[in-house]
């Protein structure tokens, strides 16, 4: 295994307010560690097996119901689309990208698969030949409904022995769940000034009869202004019958984005009432949102986090010119957005670090995929870490298999691909895929030392100020759980569809032999709205937050000497853990035992640099909530 000095969020509820965009660090190395081996699994032949035990490790937690299969195992290049509808009466409709071929790259039969649940159960698994668009080859699907509950699927078509379907936006509609599908092509492939735009990788959202979609040019260049990989927007105000021409968003130009923006699924869209919000991220660009408060007629751009080096194209990442390369905070190019009941935006993304000491001229090689999941919301305007990969041995680092491939899923890294939902009380839910330390393919496997992903979730009950400890929803050992898509509307359960197989990575990216991947549905109880007490029995808490111990610090800010006041309802043992802004543990202070009542722990932090830190008390029962500490001299 290789040990990665990972930005590990320590308790899942830490609030990180970034005072600057650079963090001093050196390029990470690798160490050899020993972990308990994973029991070997049967990789199979790619032919559909019968019982789950034949496909997965017998110790795996089997979660969910198989509702379909596909051989096209790349469900997105970045952010997941809306793939699951949940109706108020309990009905559900799900879509995914389907392929029938052993070589899915050259499959002319690729398209949208569909399954429905009438409230009492899912239909039988659809046949691999069954796709809703008919003869047209399409992919990267979305599903929304209009005010009449007509279901609308928006995809792109791509040329496969059929030049008449050359990069056409394909809208496929029915008149209600279970009715016949009909293809239309209402969106003009035109940018409004007579220039042809061939777009791919659509995302869609809806509010009543307002249907919105975004996409990126297939030719990777907007011929009107030279903008590379732009995000184009189109809307329908008549329930999906007609759409406006695709247009660029405000501020999308070669000044703000000289290296491009948003290519191939690196963007997200959501709609609620009169509000529409879009987010996109480029490789070394500012992370921004575009928001409309007039049903998509006009948009305003807001930069959420600037990339530290303007117009970076390569070379050293020494931001302050002190001769030492800096580690820069950026994104893993898969942001997702959701609007709350007040119309405020919540933005989620995977944090990715960038480093180049100047000896490497290839910018693509400066990516350090050491991810945590980040959140920003419009009301609180604070960037914070809310989740991430699981540190099984609790040593502050993540150990990956010797052959773990950071390019799996187009560089999602250790954690990413967020998907969101909201309930009637306005609580926001987010799920994402992340690795679990120690869960990897056995040495006897075809590709040993590859880490598996599980699907995790958390929620906020206070508008984004704090988040519950994350929960491992799938809990599988020896199974790859990827591409989660949550139904936007959460009731007493959180509903998710995802893709599952037994080999990490995808065949489309040459990391996984082609085989039949399962499309799985499951629902989890959302638990207590008031106090975040769990998401039901399907998941387990990775780190428990204790409530009978509280901690505070004084003076705060401090010049070095600080006193931690630890108030406990019982006798226990514990330590004060101090982390930096990226979650790295920088100091651990022994409390010498915690007794009932008030305990004072003195510490000298003069060896630490000025800045913002975070602290909590780790006891044998769990950890306290995390608080902020400012060190200044």
N, C-alpha and C positions, 0 to 999 in steps of 0.2 A: 504494500500500500504506500501511497504517498501522503504525507501530512501537509496540509495547507494552512498557513497562518491566516485564518479566515476572519472576516468581520462577522462575529457571531453576536446576534442580539441576545442579551443575557437572560431576560425574563419574559420577553414577548409583549411587554407593555411599556417599554422604555420610550420616553419622549425625547427625541433628538432635535434640538434647535441649532441649525448650522450657522455658526458665526463666520465661517469662511468656507471656501470651496476646495481648499487643498489640505492634504494631510501628509506630513513627512513620513516617508517609509522607504524601505529598500525593497528591491525586487524579491519576491518570495522564493524560498528554496523548497526542498523536499526532504523528508526524513522517513525512515522505515519504522513502522510500528507493528505491533502484533495485536490482532483481534481474533476473537473466536471465529473459526471458519463457518461459512454458510453451507448448510446441507445441500448436496448436489441436486439439481433438478433435471428432469428429462426435457431437453429442448424440443423434442418432437420433430416432425418432418414438415410442418406447415400445413398438414391436412387436419381438418377439424376433428378434434377428439371429442369423446363423449363426456364423461364426468370431469368436473373441475380438477379433481385430484390427479387426473392423468396429464394435465397441462401445467400444474403448478406444484411447488413445494407443498408437501402434505402438512407442513406447519403453518401455511399461509392462512390469514383470516380472509375468508371468501365473502366479499361484500358486493351486493348489487345484483341486478337482474340483467342478463344479456338480452338486448333488444335488437341487435344486428351485428353484422360482420363487414369487414372491408379488407381489401389488399392494398388499398391506397392509404398508407399509414401516416402521411404528412397532412394533418388536419389544419395546420396554419404555419406560416413562416414567422410569426411573431405573436400578436395578440389574438386570442380566441374570439370568434364571432358568437352571436346569440344562436344557439343550436337547440334550445329547449323552451317551449311555451308551456306555461301553466295557467289554466283557466280557473276562474273563481269556483266553478262547479266541480273541480277536481280532474277535469279532462287535461290531457297533455299531448303535445305533438313534438317529435324530435326529428332532426335531420343530421346527416353527416355526409362527407365526401366518400363515394363508393368507387371501387374498382373491382373488376373480376379477373384481371390477368395476373399470371405469375410474375410478369414483368410490368408492374403498374405504370412505369414511366411511359411506355408505349401503348397504353391501353386506350383505344378509341371509344370504349364504352364507359369511360369515367363520367360520373354525374352525381346527383343528389339522391341519397336513399332517405326513406321516410318511414316512420312508424308512429302509431298513435295509441293513446290510452283513453278509453271512453269513460273513465272514472272507476271501472271495476277491474281493469287489467290491460296490459299491452297486447296488441295483436301478435300473432305468430311472427317469428323472425322473418323479415322479408328475404326473398331469394336474392342471391348475389347479382342476378341479371336485372333486377327490378330497380329502375331509377325514374324519377318523375319527369325529366325533360325529354324523354323519348330518344330520338336519334342524335340529338345535339350533344357534343362532348362538352362538359362543363365541370366546374369545381369550386372549392372554397366557398361553401354555402352559408346562408343566413336565413332565419325565418322570423317574420313579424306578422302582426295582424292589423287590419284597419278597423274603423268604428263598427263595421258590420260583421266583424269576426271572420272576414275572408282571410285566409292564410296566404302570405306572399313570401316566396322564396327568391332571393336575389343572389345570383352567382355571376361568374364570368364564363364565357365560352372561349375555347382556344382552338386554333386550327389543327385539325387532324384529318387529313385527306378531305377537307371540306372548306375551301377558301371563303365560301359565303358566310361562314360563321367565324370570321377572323376577329377575335377579341371583341365580341359584342357583349354588352351588358344584358344578361338574360333575366327576365322577370317571369316567374312561373306562379300562377295564381289558382286558387280554388274558391268556391263560394261558401266554404265552411268545412270544418274537420271531416275528413272521410269522403268528400266529394271529388269529382274528377279534376285533374290538373290541366291547365291550359297555358301554353307558352305565349308570351308577348315580348316585344323588344322596343319598349317605348322611350328609352333614354338615348338621346342623340349623342353619337360619338364625335362631338364637336365642342370646341372650347369657346364658342361664341364669336370668334373672329375668323372663322373659315379654316382653322387649322384642325387637322385630323388628330384625334386622341384615341389610342388603343389602350383601354384600361383593363386592369386585372385586380384580383384580391379585394373584393368588395366587403364592406361592413355596412350593416343596416340598423336602423332604429325607427320607432314609430310612436306617434302620439295622436290618437284618434285617426282621422283621415290624412294626417300629415306623415308621409313616409320619406325617410331620409337615407341616403347612401353616400359613402365615400369610397374612393378607389385610387390606384396609382397607375401611371402610364406603363404599358407593357414595353414600350420602346425605351423607357427610362429617361426620356428627354421631352420636355414640353417645348415644341418648336416655336412657340410664340415669344418666349423670353429667355430660353436657355436654362430654365429651372430644371434641375435634375431631381428625379424621384418625387415630384410634388404630390400633395394630397388634394384630390379634386372632389368637389361636393355637388350633389344634385338632390332635388326634392320634388315630391309630388304633393299636391294639396287636394287631390281628388281620390284618395284612397288607393293610389298605386296604378291608376289608369294611364296618366301621362306624367312625364317628368321634365324638369328643366334641363338645359344644357349643363354639362360638367364645367365647373369653374374653380380656379385656384382660390384658396383662402387668403384673407388679408395678411400682408407681411411675408408671404411666401415668395421670395425673390432671391436673386444671387447675392445680395448683400447680407441678408440674414442667414442664408443657407447655401453657401458656395459649394459645399460638398453634397448637397441633396438633403432630402427629408422624406421619411416615411415609406420608403420603398417596401413592397411585398409584405403587407400586413403589419407594419410597424406603427399602427394607429388604431384609434378606438372612437366610437360614437355612442351617445345616449341621448334620449329625448324624454321630456316630461312636461305636460301642459304646453306652455308657449316657449319653453326652454329647449335648446339644443346645445350640446357640448361635444367638442372633438379634441382629442389629444394626439400628438405625434412626436416621434423622436428619431433623430438621425444619429449617425455613428458618433460624431463629435460636435453635436449641436446643442443649443439650448433646449430644455424640456419646456413645452408650452401647451396652453389650451386655447381653443377658439370657442367663444360662447356667443350664442344668439338668444335674445329675449323677445324675438318677434317671429317665431316659427321658422327660423332659418333664412329670413329675408336679408339680414345683415349680421355680421360677426365682428367681435372684438378680440384681438389677440392679447394674451397675457403670458409673459415668461414666468415660469414657476421656479426654475433653477437654471442658472447660466452655466454653460460649460466653461471651465476656468480659463482656457486659452481660446481667444477669439479666432475663428477661421483656422483651426489647427489642421495641418496637412502632414505632419510627421516631424521627426526629430525629438530632441530632449523635451521632457515635460517639467522642466525647471521653470516654475511660474514666477518666482521672485528673484531670479537671476543671482542666486547665491552659490551656484556651482553644484548644487545637489538636486537631482531629479525628484520631483514630487509625485505622489500617487493621487490621481485626480478622480473625483467622484462623478460618475455618469450613469447612464441607464443601460439595461440589456435589450433595449429597442422593442419592448413590448408593453407600453403603457395601456392602462384601461381606465375608463371613467364611468361614473354613475352620478345622477342627480338625486338629491334627497327631496323630501316632501316640501321643503322650502325653496327648492330650485337652486340650492347650493351644490357646487361641484365637489366630488370626491375623486381624487386621482391616485391610482396605485401603479407602481412600477417596480421592477427588479433593479436593485443597485448593482452596478458593475464598475470596477476600478480600472483605471488606465495608467500605464507606467511605461516610460521609455527613457533610458539613461543616455540617449544620444548616439549609441552605437548601432541602433537598429533603425534603418530608414523605412521599414515596412510598418506602416501604422497599424495594420491588421494584427501584428504580433505584439502590440503593447497591451492587449486586453487581459486583465486578470479577472477571471469569472468567479469572483468570491462574493456570492450574492446574499443580500437580505431583501426583504420586501418592504418598500417604502410607501408612505401615505402623506398626502397633503389635502386639505379641504379649504374651501373658499371662506368659511366662517372663521376658522381659527388661524389659518395661514401659517401653519407650522409643519415643517417636514420632520417625519419621525419614522423609525423602524418599527414594524409591527409583527414580523415573523421571519422565518428563514429555515435553513437546513437544520437537521437534528444532530446535536453533539451528544452522541450516545454515552460516551465516557465522561462527559462534563469536564473536559480539560481545556475548554476555550478554543479548540481548533476542530476542524473537520478532516477526517482521514478519508481519502478516496482510494478506489482501486487503482492498481498500477496502470490499467488501460482505460481509465475513465476519460471520456471524450467530451471536452468542454464545448465542442461544436455540435453536440447532439441538440436537436430541436433548434437549429440555427442560432446556437450560442446562448441558450437560456441559462446554462451554467448550473449552479447548485440549487437555485430557486428562481421561480418566475412564472410567467404565463397566468396572470391573475384573472379572475372572473368574479362578478359581483351580483348582489341582489339586495332587495330592500323589503321590509315587512310593513304592515299597516301602522305600526307605531313609529315608523321612521328609522328603525335600527338598520344599519348597513352591515352586510355580510360580504366577506371576501374569501375565496378559495384560491389555492395555487398549488403547483407541483414543486416538490423539493426532494432532495436525496436524504436518506437516513444513513448515518455513519455505520459501516459494518454490513449493510445489506447490499451484497454484490454477487455477481455471477461466480460460480465455483471454479477452481482451477481446472476442472475437467470439462468445463463448458466450451462451446465452440469459440466464444470470445470471453475469456476469463477476465476477472478484475474490472468489470463494468458495473457501476453503481446503478441500482434501481431507484426510481422515483415513486413516492407516494403522494397522495393529495391531502392537503391540510386546509384548515379553515379557521377563521377568527371573526369576531364581530365587534362593533362599537355600539353602545347603548346611549352615548352622550354626545352624538353629533360629530364624532371623530377625535374628541379630546383624549380618550383612552381606548384601548382594545383589550379584549379578553385574551388569556393565554391560548396559544394555538392548539388545535386538536388534529391528530392524525385520523382522517376520515376512513381511509382505505385499509390501513394497518397491515398491508400484505408483506409477506416475505417471499422473495423469489418471483415477484410479478412486477411488471412495469405499468404504472398508472400515469397516463399523460393526457394532455389536451382537455382539461376540465372546462365545461360550460354550464353555468348556473342559470336556472330560470330567474328572470329579473324579479318576479314577485314571489316573495317568501311568505308562506302562511305559518302553520305550526311546525312546518318542516322546511328544510333547505333541500332543494331538488337539483341534482347535478347529473349530467351525462358526461362520459369520458371514454377514452380508448385504452384497452388493456391487452397486453400480450406477455410473453415470457422472456423477451430479449430487449435490453435497453437500446434506445436510438430508433432510427427509422430506416426502412429499405430505400426510401427516396433519397436519402443522404448517404447511402452506402455504409451504414453502420449496423444493419440488421438484415438478415436474409428475408426475402418476401415470404409472408405467410398470412393466414387469416387472422386479423386482429379483431378482438371483441369490442363492440360498442355497448357500454354498460350504463345502466341507470340505477341510482339509489337516492334515498331521501333520509335525512337525519333530523331528529328532534332538535329544535333550536334552543331548548333548555329555558331556564328562567330568564326573562327579559330584564329583571331587576338587578341580578347579581352575577350574571355570567356563569351560572353553575352548570356548565357542560352542554354538550350538543347531543346527548343521548348515549346509548350503550355501544354504538358502532365505533366510536372513537375514544381515545384515551388522552389525557393531558400529558404533554411531554414535560412540562415544568409546572408544578403546582404553586399557586400564589397563596401564602398563608395570610390570615386576617387577624390572628391573635397576637401578632408582633408588629409593631410600628417603629419607624426610625426617622429621625430628623437630624440636621447638622447645624452647628453654630460655632463661630460666626460663619455666615454665608452671604456674600463672598468672603473668602479667607485668603490670607497671604501665605499660608502654609500650615500653621497649627490649627487643628479643627477638633471639635468634640462631637461625637455621635451619641445621641440620646436614643437608647433602645428601650421601648416600653413593651413588656410582655405580660400576657395573662397566665403564663405557666413557666416552669423551669424547662430549659432546653439548652442546646448547644448551637453555636453558629459562628459565622465570620462576617465581617463587613467587606463587601466586594465593590471595588471601584473600577469603572470602565471608562474608556475614552469615548469620543463621539461616534466612532465606528463599531463600538461594542467590544473592543479588545480589553481584556482584564489587565489593568496596570498596577493594581495593588490589592492585596488581601490582608486584612487585619484580624487577628484572633481576638475574640471577645473574652476568652477565658471563662466561658460559661455565661448563660443568660438566666437570671433569676426572675421571679415574679416581681412586677413593678418596674421602676426606672433603673436602667443600667447606663453608665457613661463609659464610652470607649474613646480614649485619646489617640490622636494620630498626627504624624508629621508628614505633610505632603510636599515639603520644600524641594524634593528631588524631581517633582513633576513640573512640566512646562505650564505656563499660563494658558488658560482656556476653560472650556466647559467640560465637566465630567458628570458621571452619573453613579449613584451608589444604591445598594440595597443590602439587606441582611439575608444571607443564605443559612437556613437552619436545617436540621435533619428532616423536618416536615415539608420544607419547600423554601420559597423565597418571598420576601416582602415586595410590595410595590416599589418601583424605582423612582428616585428623586434626583433633582439636578443640583450640582455643586459647581460654583464658579471659583476658580483659582486665579488670583491677580495680585501683583506686587507693585 
